Amino acid sequence: QVHLVESGGGLVQPGDSLTLSCAASGRSFSNYVMAWFRQGPGKEREFVAAISRNAGVATRYADSVKGRFTVSRDNAKNTVTLQMNSLTPEDTALYSCAADVSGNWFRPKYDYWGQGTQVTVSS
């Protein structure tokens, strides 16, 4: 069983930056593929970013966040971070982290999810 807890959400203005963190339980965190998803008001959940297991040398991003968001991981602390820059109102959503404990980078299956942290971008 893997427990994921997100933090760092809040209300920010357009153009601001925000850093989200996801703390994970489990002894094998370094083996997990970790990802961020978001669900905006009235929208379906969408993929945001993912990072491969171990050193996290591979990452992927949704086109809508490329160049603005950066995902990273700290295996010593069992955390994955999403650095978000140049935020726009379209980034307003509930952001959740997810884990694929099998470590399958090419066809991840996210079996574990956090409760999410709300990000609101508004002037």
N, C-alpha and C positions, 0 to 999 in steps of 0.2 A: 504494500500500500504506500502510495506517495501522496504527501500533503503539500499543497502549493498555496502560498500566501503572497498576494501582491500588495504593494504599497507605493506611495509617491504621487498618486493622482491629486487633482485639485482644479481650481479655477484660475486660468491664465488668460492673458490678452493675446490677440493675434501677433505673431512674430516672436513670441516668447519661447523659451525652452523649458523642458520638464524631463525629469529622469524617473522612470519607473523601475521598481525592483521586484523580483519574485524570489522568495525564499522557499527552498524545497527540502523536504525530509528525505531520508533514505541514504543508505551507505554507498550507493552506486551512482550518485548524481553525475559523475563525470561520464558515465556511459549513456546518459539520456540525450536524445535530441530534444532541444527546448525551443518553444515557439511562443510568439505573441499573436493574439487575435483581438479583434475589436468588434463591437456591435453598437452602431450609432442608433439614434432614435428613429424608429420606424424602418430600420434596415436589418438585413440579415447579417449574421456574423461573417466577418471576412478575415482572411489571413493578413498579417502585417509583416512578420519577420520570423526567421528561424536561424538557429545556430547548431552546428554539428557537435557531436560528442567529443570528449577528450579536450583537446586544445582549442576546439572551436575554430578551426582554420577555414571552415566553409560557412558561409552565410547566404541567405537569400531574403529578398525583400519584395513586397508588393510594389508595383510600379508607382503607386500613389505616394509612397514614402521614400523611395530611393533618393539618396543624396541628402535627405533630411533626418532620417532615423538611423541609429546605429545600435545593433544588438551585440552584447558581449556576455561573457560568463566568467565567474570566479569559482572554480571547483573547490578551492580550499574553504570557501564560505558557503558553498551550495546555493549560489545565487546566480540569476541571470538578470541583466539590466537592459533596459531600452532607453537610450538617450534620444530625445525628440527635440528637434530644432525647427525654427521657422513654422511654428504651429499656426494652423488656420482653423476657422470654425468648422470646416469639414472634417477635422480630426477629432471633433467631439464624439466621445463614445465611452463605453465601458470596456476597459482593456483587461484581458485575461491572459494568463500564461498557461501553457500546456506542456505536457511531457510525453515523449515516446520512449518508454523504458527499454525497448528493444534496440534502440540506437540506429534504427533504419533511416538513413538520411534520404534515400531515394524514394521510398514509399512510406513515409512516417504515418503512424497510427497513434493519435494522441488519446491515450486512455485516461489521463489524469488532467484535471483542470482546477484552476483556482476560482475563487468567487469573483474576482475582478476588482479593479479600482477605477473610479470615474474620473475622466478627463473632460473638462469643459473649457472650450476656447471661445471667449466672448469679450467684446469691448464694452 
